[in-house]
Each structure stands twice: as C-alpha cells, then as structure tokens.
Amino acid sequence: MKTKLSIIVLCFLLSNAIIGQPDQSQRDRIESARVAFITDRLGLTPDESAAFWPRFNAHQEKVRKLKKQMRKTTNITEDMSEAEQDEAITKHFKLQRQEINLRQEFYNEIKSIVPIKKIAKLPQVEREFKHELLRKMKEHRQGNRPGPRSNSPKG
C-alpha cells in the first residue's frame, strides 16, 4: 500500500512538471518526489529518514559542485598545447579521486545511521528514479506535440 501510494504521488508530481527547463516550483516538486521515491524504495524509517536526508543533500551538493568542475576540465581542444592538455587531464583525474573520496566519506557518515543493506540499494534506487523521471518527461513532451501520436503502422 505504501509503495502504491508513493508511486501515485510520484506520478502526480512528475506529470505536472517539466516542460523544457523546470522553474523553481517544478524543481521543488521533483525533489519532493525524489525524496518520497527513495525513502519508500529504501524502506527508511522516520528516524533513519530524518538523519539521512540532510546528510544526503549536503553530499549531493558537494558532488554537484565537483562535477561542474569536472565538466570544465574535459573541454580539451586541439588548439591547446600538449602541456595544457596534460594539465587538464591530470586535473580531471584529481577531481575523480575527490569524487570517490566524497562518496567514501558519505558512506562512512551514514553507515551508523542507515543499515548497510539499505545503503547498498541506494545507487540502484537513484537510477530507477532518474529512469522514471526521464520516462515521465518524455511522455509529457510527446503529449504536447501536435499531430498523430500513434506508433502503429498504417496500411
């Protein structure tokens, strides 16, 4: 029942969101749906959830900033000197190590709060949420297109 309710809430929230770049209220709805989805799929208790989410959100923000830096370093062009290219590649490896360190720190921080069996499911549950979100976005965009939507062959 709890799972069905969460899925219904997720579908409702996602069906109203996302045309192009979401505005702040759409981002808030997506974030609420993400929290509900992950909390449900991991089976977090209220106490686990209260301790988990602030740490998870702080971790996500650190990872987001690091990935932004990583995107900048992957812009290696042919007009760069070999030394500049080498420096950019080396910096990218350093940032990847920092990302691994952040993930390890997060794991060490939450393993005393959330059972390891639940933590182990987190990457898969995050992927499931992203997949569901992308599916809903695609459905929404297709629903807004003019013309026939049938994929059946004519003949």
N, CA, C and O of each residue as an XYZ file, in Angstrom:
620
protein
N       0.829     -1.194      0.000
C       0.000      0.000      0.000
C       0.871      1.254      0.000
O       0.633      2.199     -0.753
N       1.893      1.237      0.872
C       2.791      2.380      0.962
C       3.502      2.618     -0.370
O       3.663      3.759     -0.802
N       3.927      1.519     -1.020
C       4.614      1.626     -2.297
C       3.677      2.181     -3.356
O       4.068      3.043     -4.143
N       2.432      1.689     -3.381
C       1.474      2.178     -4.364
C       1.206      3.663     -4.169
O       1.131      4.420     -5.137
N       1.063      4.072     -2.922
C       0.822      5.478     -2.628
C       2.000      6.339     -3.098
O       1.808      7.396     -3.698
N       3.201      5.876     -2.820
C       4.385      6.635     -3.244
C       4.462      6.745     -4.753
O       4.815      7.796     -5.287
N       4.134      5.671     -5.439
C       4.187      5.692     -6.896
C       3.117      6.629     -7.445
O       3.364      7.351     -8.411
N       1.928      6.624     -6.836
C       0.867      7.532     -7.268
C       1.297      8.979     -7.061
O       1.111      9.821     -7.939
N       1.875      9.264     -5.887
C       2.356     10.619     -5.607
C       3.434     11.004     -6.606
O       3.426     12.116     -7.133
N       4.357     10.094     -6.869
C       5.435     10.353     -7.829
C       4.860     10.659     -9.207
O       5.263     11.628     -9.849
N       3.928      9.843     -9.655
C       3.340     10.058    -10.985
C       2.634     11.404    -11.053
O       2.773     12.129    -12.038
N       1.879     11.742    -10.014
C       1.182     13.014     -9.995
C       2.158     14.180    -10.054
O       1.994     15.105    -10.850
N       3.180     14.122     -9.197
C       4.127     15.229     -9.153
C       4.888     15.373    -10.462
O       5.112     16.484    -10.945
N       5.280     14.249    -11.026
C       6.067     14.313    -12.250
C       5.218     14.653    -13.463
O       5.712     15.258    -14.415
N       3.948     14.272    -13.442
C       3.110     14.562    -14.601
C       2.845     16.052    -14.751
O       2.595     16.527    -15.858
N       2.896     16.789    -13.657
C       2.653     18.231    -13.708
C       3.926     19.032    -13.982
O       3.855     20.225    -14.276
N       5.067     18.394    -13.888
C       6.330     19.113    -14.001
C       6.949     18.928    -15.378
O       6.550     18.056    -16.151
N       7.916     19.757    -15.658
C       8.892     19.557    -16.697
C       8.436     19.789    -18.125
O       8.039     18.854    -18.820
N       8.492     21.003    -18.543
C       8.444     21.351    -19.957
C       9.685     22.215    -20.138
O       9.760     23.319    -19.598
N      10.652     21.719    -20.892
C      11.905     22.456    -21.027
C      12.638     22.497    -19.700
O      12.722     21.491    -18.996
N      13.162     23.652    -19.364
C      13.888     23.849    -18.108
C      12.874     24.110    -17.000
O      12.107     25.069    -17.084
N      12.858     23.270    -15.958
C      11.857     23.452    -14.910
C      12.112     24.711    -14.085
O      13.255     25.088    -13.831
N      11.004     25.359    -13.670
C      11.136     26.508    -12.785
C      11.315     25.998    -11.350
O      11.337     24.790    -11.114
N      11.442     26.920    -10.401
C      11.736     26.518     -9.027
C      10.644     25.635     -8.437
O      10.951     24.669     -7.739
N       9.378     25.945     -8.700
C       8.312     25.113     -8.137
C       8.342     23.708     -8.727
O       8.054     22.738     -8.026
N       8.687     23.588    -10.008
C       8.820     22.267    -10.611
C       9.995     21.514    -10.014
O       9.901     20.315     -9.754
N      11.105     22.214     -9.796
C      12.261     21.570     -9.171
C      11.910     21.096     -7.764
O      12.325     20.016     -7.343
N      11.144     21.908     -7.041
C      10.724     21.523     -5.687
C       9.846     20.271     -5.728
O       9.986     19.381     -4.889
N       8.943     20.210     -6.707
C       8.077     19.026     -6.827
C       8.895     17.794     -7.192
O       8.649     16.707     -6.671
N       9.859     17.957     -8.078
C      10.722     16.838     -8.451
C      11.514     16.381     -7.234
O      11.643     15.183     -6.982
N      12.040     17.336     -6.483
C      12.808     16.993     -5.283
C      11.933     16.262     -4.273
O      12.377     15.285     -3.670
N      10.697     16.716     -4.078
C       9.774     16.041     -3.153
C       9.480     14.623     -3.623
O       9.414     13.692     -2.821
N       9.305     14.473     -4.924
C       9.050     13.139     -5.478
C      10.262     12.240     -5.292
O      10.123     11.055     -4.988
N      11.454     12.805     -5.476
C      12.696     12.033     -5.303
C      12.822     11.550     -3.861
O      13.153     10.390     -3.615
N      12.557     12.442     -2.915
C      12.643     12.075     -1.501
C      11.645     10.960     -1.186
O      11.989      9.980     -0.525
N      10.415     11.113     -1.658
C       9.387     10.099     -1.401
C       9.761      8.763     -2.036
O       9.619      7.711     -1.414
N      10.241      8.813     -3.279
C      10.596      7.599     -4.011
C      11.734      6.859     -3.310
O      11.632      5.661     -3.043
N      12.809      7.572     -3.018
C      13.983      6.942     -2.410
C      13.656      6.453     -0.994
O      14.043      5.349     -0.612
N      12.950      7.271     -0.225
C      12.580      6.872      1.139
C      11.767      5.583      1.110
O      12.005      4.666      1.895
N      10.806      5.528      0.195
C       9.959      4.342      0.090
C      10.756      3.132     -0.374
O      10.687      2.068      0.241
N      11.509      3.288     -1.451
C      12.238      2.149     -2.027
C      13.317      1.604     -1.089
O      13.586      0.403     -1.075
N      13.930      2.490     -0.309
C      14.927      2.018      0.660
C      14.263      1.491      1.926
O      14.876      0.752      2.696
N      13.017      1.872      2.132
C      12.321      1.462      3.347
C      12.862      2.173      4.573
O      12.989      1.575      5.641
N      13.182      3.463      4.417
C      13.729      4.218      5.544
C      12.648      4.448      6.599
O      11.513      4.802      6.282
N      13.020      4.242      7.837
C      12.111      4.565      8.932
C      12.106      6.079      9.105
O      12.980      6.754      8.563
N      11.141      6.634      9.848
C      11.150      8.085     10.076
C      12.451      8.582     10.713
O      12.962      9.638     10.338
N      12.984      7.825     11.673
C      14.250      8.238     12.302
C      15.409      8.181     11.322
O      16.240      9.088     11.286
N      15.470      7.107     10.517
C      16.535      6.990      9.517
C      16.422      8.117      8.492
O      17.419      8.727      8.105
N      15.203      8.376      8.067
C      14.963      9.415      7.073
C      15.388     10.789      7.591
O      16.025     11.560      6.873
N      15.033     11.086      8.831
C      15.378     12.384      9.422
C      16.887     12.576      9.511
O      17.377     13.696      9.364
N      17.617     11.511      9.746
C      19.077     11.614      9.835
C      19.744     11.524      8.462
O      20.789     12.132      8.230
N      19.132     10.765      7.559
C      19.720     10.508      6.242
C      19.654     11.714      5.312
O      20.665     12.088      4.718
N      18.465     12.334      5.176
C      18.267     13.330      4.131
C      19.136     14.576      4.250
O      19.644     15.034      3.226
N      19.339     15.145      5.415
C      20.237     16.306      5.464
C      21.664     15.958      5.016
O      22.327     16.749      4.344
N      22.114     14.777      5.396
C      23.459     14.347      5.006
C      23.526     14.048      3.507
O      24.489     14.410      2.831
N      22.498     13.388      3.008
C      22.449     13.059      1.580
C      22.433     14.330      0.738
O      23.162     14.434     -0.248
N      21.610     15.287      1.123
C      21.518     16.535      0.358
C      22.830     17.311      0.381
O      23.233     17.872     -0.637
N      23.495     17.348      1.519
C      24.802     18.021      1.612
C      25.819     17.310      0.719
O      26.611     17.951      0.028
N      25.782     15.986      0.744
C      26.689     15.199     -0.099
C      26.415     15.470     -1.579
O      27.346     15.663     -2.360
N      25.134     15.486     -1.963
C      24.764     15.727     -3.351
C      25.247     17.096     -3.826
O      25.700     17.240     -4.961
N      25.151     18.087     -2.964
C      25.605     19.435     -3.328
C      27.114     19.454     -3.573
O      27.582     20.090     -4.517
N      27.870     18.764     -2.731
C      29.326     18.682     -2.927
C      29.650     17.985     -4.243
O      30.526     18.427     -4.986
N      28.942     16.894     -4.530
C      29.174     16.146     -5.770
C      28.801     17.003     -6.979
O      29.503     16.994     -7.990
N      27.698     17.742     -6.875
C      27.256     18.617     -7.972
C      28.343     19.653     -8.309
O      28.662     19.876     -9.477
N      28.896     20.269     -7.280
C      29.954     21.271     -7.494
C      31.186     20.635     -8.129
O      31.795     21.209     -9.031
N      31.544     19.462     -7.658
C      32.709     18.771     -8.191
C      32.495     18.378     -9.653
O      33.406     18.508    -10.470
N      31.309     17.902     -9.979
C      31.010     17.529    -11.371
C      31.043     18.747    -12.292
O      31.434     18.643    -13.455
N      30.636     19.888    -11.771
C      30.710     21.116    -12.560
C      32.171     21.430    -12.898
O      32.486     21.804    -14.027
N      33.055     21.274    -11.912
C      34.488     21.475    -12.163
C      34.996     20.454    -13.180
O      35.799     20.781    -14.055
N      34.520     19.217    -13.054
C      34.974     18.162    -13.963
C      34.563     18.464    -15.402
O      35.340     18.224    -16.326
N      33.356     18.984    -15.603
C      32.907     19.326    -16.958
C      33.816     20.384    -17.577
O      34.095     20.348    -18.776
N      34.273     21.318    -16.760
C      35.161     22.366    -17.268
C      36.499     21.788    -17.712
O      37.074     22.251    -18.697
N      37.001     20.785    -17.002
C      38.319     20.235    -17.332
C      38.272     19.283    -18.517
O      39.315     18.974    -19.092
N      37.091     18.812    -18.897
C      37.019     17.887    -20.023
C      36.960     18.619    -21.354
O      36.940     17.980    -22.406
N      36.931     19.930    -21.331
C      36.896     20.718    -22.556
C      38.320     20.902    -23.076
O      38.881     21.997    -23.043
N      38.873     19.816    -23.548
C      40.240     19.828    -24.082
C      40.135     19.980    -25.593
O      39.473     19.196    -26.273
N      40.806     21.009    -26.096
C      40.716     21.294    -27.528
C      42.060     21.075    -28.211
O      43.102     20.994    -27.562
N      42.010     20.982    -29.516
C      43.227     20.764    -30.299
C      44.148     21.965    -30.290
O      45.355     21.831    -30.490
N      43.578     23.150    -30.056
C      44.433     24.337    -30.068
C      45.192     24.512    -28.746
O      46.008     25.426    -28.623
N      44.934     23.652    -27.767
C      45.691     23.710    -26.510
C      47.060     23.076    -26.739
O      47.215     22.171    -27.558
N      48.027     23.562    -26.011
C      49.349     22.948    -26.100
C      49.296     21.575    -25.430
O      48.375     21.271    -24.672
N      50.293     20.766    -25.724
C      50.358     19.440    -25.117
C      50.460     19.552    -23.595
O      49.884     18.741    -22.870
N      51.182     20.545    -23.122
C      51.313     20.748    -21.674
C      49.971     21.132    -21.055
O      49.640     20.668    -19.964
N      49.194     21.973    -21.740
C      47.863     22.366    -21.244
C      46.910     21.170    -21.239
O      46.116     21.001    -20.314
N      47.001     20.338    -22.289
C      46.165     19.145    -22.339
C      46.528     18.181    -21.207
O      45.656     17.616    -20.547
N      47.825     18.010    -21.001
C      48.297     17.136    -19.921
C      47.815     17.647    -18.565
O      47.372     16.866    -17.723
N      47.900     18.938    -18.362
C      47.452     19.546    -17.113
C      45.950     19.336    -16.903
O      45.504     19.037    -15.795
N      45.186     19.496    -17.971
C      43.726     19.321    -17.876
C      43.367     17.873    -17.554
O      42.488     17.621    -16.731
N      44.034     16.932    -18.190
C      43.774     15.513    -17.943
C      44.149     15.158    -16.509
O      43.404     14.457    -15.824
N      45.297     15.637    -16.058
C      45.742     15.375    -14.688
C      44.758     15.958    -13.679
O      44.443     15.324    -12.672
N      44.276     17.162    -13.951
C      43.300     17.791    -13.051
C      42.005     16.981    -13.018
O      41.399     16.811    -11.960
N      41.592     16.491    -14.166
C      40.373     15.687    -14.229
C      40.511     14.423    -13.366
O      39.586     14.067    -12.636
N      41.662     13.749    -13.449
C      41.897     12.563    -12.609
C      41.856     12.931    -11.121
O      41.316     12.187    -10.302
N      42.420     14.059    -10.792
C      42.412     14.519     -9.397
C      40.973     14.741     -8.920
O      40.621     14.367     -7.801
N      40.158     15.343     -9.762
C      38.757     15.577     -9.397
C      37.983     14.265     -9.276
O      37.105     14.140     -8.423
N      38.301     13.299    -10.115
C      37.656     11.989     -9.999
C      38.014     11.332     -8.662
O      37.157     10.720     -8.025
N      39.268     11.454     -8.238
C      39.668     10.915     -6.930
C      38.932     11.630     -5.805
O      38.542     11.007     -4.818
N      38.739     12.951     -5.956
C      37.992     13.705     -4.947
C      36.547     13.217     -4.868
O      35.972     13.133     -3.783
N      35.967     12.896     -6.023
C      34.600     12.387     -6.033
C      34.515     11.045     -5.295
O      33.590     10.825     -4.514
N      35.449     10.176     -5.535
C      35.481      8.885     -4.837
C      35.630      9.117     -3.337
O      34.969      8.456     -2.536
N      36.498     10.055     -2.957
C      36.681     10.363     -1.533
C      35.393     10.895     -0.910
O      35.056     10.538      0.219
N      34.671     11.751     -1.644
C      33.388     12.256     -1.141
C      32.395     11.125     -0.925
O      31.696     11.095      0.088
N      32.332     10.204     -1.864
C      31.412      9.071     -1.734
C      31.792      8.195     -0.535
O      30.920      7.720      0.193
N      33.080      7.987     -0.338
C      33.549      7.191      0.803
C      33.211      7.889      2.117
O      32.762      7.244      3.065
N      33.424      9.197      2.178
C      33.085      9.961      3.389
C      31.594      9.875      3.688
O      31.197      9.697      4.840
N      30.773     10.000      2.655
C      29.323      9.912      2.832
C      28.935      8.539      3.365
O      28.141      8.431      4.300
N      29.492      7.500      2.773
C      29.218      6.136      3.229
C      29.601      5.968      4.697
O      28.823      5.441      5.494
N      30.792      6.415      5.043
C      31.255      6.288      6.432
C      30.357      7.066      7.395
O      30.161      6.657      8.540
N      29.821      8.173      6.927
C      28.956      9.012      7.761
C      27.585      8.379      7.988
O      27.041      8.464      9.089
N      27.029      7.756      6.973
C      25.657      7.261      7.120
C      25.547      5.801      7.537
O      24.462      5.355      7.911
N      26.644      5.041      7.482
C      26.520      3.615      7.794
C      26.179      3.350      9.259
O      25.756      2.248      9.608
N      26.362      4.351     10.113
C      25.946      4.179     11.508
C      24.489      4.610     11.702
O      23.926      4.416     12.779
N      23.877      5.192     10.668
C      22.518      5.714     10.742
C      21.535      4.788     10.014
O      20.442      4.503     10.503
N      21.958      4.333      8.839
C      21.108      3.530      7.967
C      21.780      2.169      7.790
O      22.989      2.099      7.575
N      20.998      1.081      7.881
C      21.599     -0.251      7.683
C      22.284     -0.366      6.318
O      21.831      0.198      5.322
N      23.368     -1.099      6.309
C      24.175     -1.246      5.095
C      23.356     -1.857      3.955
O      23.568     -1.506      2.794
N      22.425     -2.763      4.267
C      21.583     -3.346      3.205
C      20.789     -2.266      2.483
O      20.564     -2.369      1.277
N      20.368     -1.245      3.192
C      19.628     -0.148      2.571
C      20.576      0.755      1.786
O      20.245      1.203      0.689
N      21.741      1.017      2.341
C      22.733      1.853      1.656
C      23.150      1.196      0.341
O      23.343      1.878     -0.665
N      23.286     -0.120      0.356
C      23.714     -0.846     -0.840
C      22.707     -0.697     -1.979
O      23.082     -0.762     -3.150
N      21.437     -0.499     -1.645
C      20.397     -0.340     -2.674
C      20.327      1.086     -3.213
O      19.698      1.315     -4.246
N      20.951      2.041     -2.547
C      20.810      3.451     -2.914
C      21.182      3.757     -4.368
O      20.394      4.419     -5.044
N      22.318      3.321     -4.886
C      22.646      3.656     -6.283
C      21.591      3.143     -7.269
O      21.225      3.856     -8.203
N      21.105      1.925     -7.071
C      20.087      1.365     -7.966
C      18.787      2.154     -7.861
O      18.153      2.434     -8.878
N      18.383      2.514     -6.653
C      17.145      3.269     -6.454
C      17.261      4.653     -7.099
O      16.299      5.138     -7.695
N      18.428      5.289     -6.985
C      18.629      6.589     -7.638
C      18.491      6.458     -9.154
O      17.883      7.310     -9.802
N      19.060      5.384     -9.720
C      18.944      5.153    -11.171
C      17.481      4.928    -11.562
O      17.027      5.433    -12.589
N      16.747      4.171    -10.745
C      15.332      3.921    -11.022
C      14.550      5.233    -11.027
O      13.693      5.445    -11.885
N      14.845      6.105    -10.073
C      14.138      7.382    -10.035
C      14.451      8.208    -11.279
O      13.543      8.775    -11.888
N      15.720      8.282    -11.662
C      16.092      9.045    -12.860
C      15.406      8.474    -14.097
O      14.929      9.218    -14.954
N      15.363      7.148    -14.180
C      14.703      6.500    -15.318
C      13.225      6.860    -15.345
O      12.684      7.192    -16.400
N      12.576      6.796    -14.200
C      11.150      7.137    -14.108
C      10.920      8.606    -14.466
O       9.967      8.934    -15.173
N      11.781      9.475    -13.983
C      11.673     10.904    -14.279
C      11.812     11.157    -15.780
O      11.013     11.888    -16.365
N      12.817     10.557    -16.396
C      13.023     10.726    -17.839
C      11.841     10.168    -18.634
O      11.433     10.753    -19.637
N      11.298      9.043    -18.188
C      10.144      8.459    -18.859
C       8.953      9.412    -18.788
O       8.256      9.616    -19.782
N       8.723      9.992    -17.616
C       7.605     10.930    -17.449
C       7.830     12.188    -18.292
O       6.886     12.716    -18.880
N       9.060     12.665    -18.352
C       9.362     13.841    -19.162
C       9.072     13.557    -20.636
O       8.479     14.378    -21.336
N       9.498     12.386    -21.087
C       9.281     12.004    -22.488
C       7.794     11.902    -22.785
O       7.328     12.392    -23.814
N       7.046     11.266    -21.886
C       5.594     11.161    -22.073
C       4.960     12.541    -22.124
O       4.078     12.799    -22.944
N       5.406     13.413    -21.258
C       4.846     14.759    -21.193
C       5.110     15.520    -22.481
O       4.213     16.169    -23.019
N       6.338     15.444    -22.975
C       6.692     16.126    -24.226
C       5.905     15.560    -25.397
O       5.423     16.316    -26.240
N       5.767     14.245    -25.459
C       5.018     13.630    -26.553
C       3.551     14.009    -26.478
O       2.889     14.145    -27.506
N       3.044     14.180    -25.274
C       1.653     14.576    -25.096
C       1.381     15.986    -25.542
O       0.234     16.333    -25.822
N       2.417     16.818    -25.615
C       2.262     18.221    -26.011
C       2.536     18.458    -27.486
O       2.411     19.590    -27.954
N       2.901     17.442    -28.218
C       3.189     17.602    -29.640
C       1.904     17.559    -30.445
O       1.015     16.758    -30.153
N       1.796     18.413    -31.456
C       0.620     18.356    -32.322
C       0.719     17.173    -33.276
O       1.806     16.654    -33.532
N      -0.418     16.761    -33.792
C      -0.428     15.708    -34.791
C      -0.678     14.341    -34.188
O      -0.857     14.212    -32.977
N      -0.692     13.307    -35.041
C      -0.997     11.957    -34.563
C       0.112     11.422    -33.678
O       1.295     11.697    -33.883
N      -0.314     10.639    -32.673
C       0.662     10.084    -31.737
C       0.753      8.570    -31.860
O       1.466      7.931    -31.086
N       0.078      8.012    -32.776
C       0.045      6.575    -32.914
C       1.373      6.082    -33.477
O       1.917      6.655    -34.421
N       1.882      5.011    -32.881
C       3.100      4.376    -33.391
C       2.777      3.152    -34.218
O       3.682      2.464    -34.690
N       1.488      2.869    -34.402
C       1.114      1.677    -35.150
C       1.303      1.933    -36.644
O       1.084      3.044    -37.126
N       1.714      0.887    -37.371
C       1.923      1.058    -38.812
C       0.593      1.254    -39.518
O      -0.425      0.677    -39.137
N       0.624      2.071    -40.543
C      -0.594      2.320    -41.333
C      -0.561      1.415    -42.536
O       0.490      1.147    -43.119
N      -1.728      0.958    -42.888
C      -1.696      0.123    -44.061
C      -2.933     -0.459    -44.439
O      -2.995     -1.187    -45.430
